[in-house]
């Protein structure tokens, strides 16, 4: 079965334990949809309604202002919704003293790239501008993404650090959309070359991809671009976070399973090396999770939560 032919059911996150939360907050105006794909996935019963909304969860303990984790869900850019079961890792960091913001963005059949980046940057500016209202620390904002969400986090963070992809139609342009750290779980990078990366990975490990449609018109990347890389070369380059690297790139923590057959680890490793080359070796940490597949459940482990929390405390300078 091709990825875009899957059927997804929205499973809400278990957030009853959170005493302070603010739900369905608009972070940008809902204007007309600029692009509608010829394909609409079978993702019923996905929650309907406006996409430019976010949810804020505050820790039950502590006085704040709290450092912020902006969680960006994955789903091949064409599935997903804020505050779903994929928020579980972020909620475990909530228990470790971090505020969590879950953000919706336009799915690829609703708006083609880079609309998603403009939306995420608008959400970051909203958080920073309204930090006092929600007891958030405007100087300590990190992104946490998995799969497609990790890709969007990488493009958002790297382009903000280099002052690119800033021609957004959304408000508060006088507010910074920079972030101070990124946690990226099985992060796609140059997604136009997914097929080629897996050919290399197969030669190295014998492990093939599950996405045999990669590079074709019905692939997830073609849906995001509005066509194949041959049809949309400029968009394909625009979607590659490597093209926005600068000395100002924030620190990254990468986590990747060695049994992942959806996102090629060789591409992610190359990106990690490029960040080191632009900044420093200390700016990147790469953690291979042995036995882990392309599945968030394989990363819901206490030692991983502890690793992520320690990384954020260090890079957000929370002891200063």
PyMOL commands that set and color helices and strands:
alter all, ss='L'
color gray80, all
select helices_A, chain A and resi 3-5+85-94+115-129+131-134+148-162+191-205+220-225+233-238+241-244+265-278+281-283+296-299+302-315
alter helices_A, ss='H'
color red, helices_A
select strands_A, chain A and resi 20-26+53-58+66-72+99-103+136-146+181-185+251-257+284-289
alter strands_A, ss='S'
color yellow, strands_A
deselect
rebuild
show_as cartoon
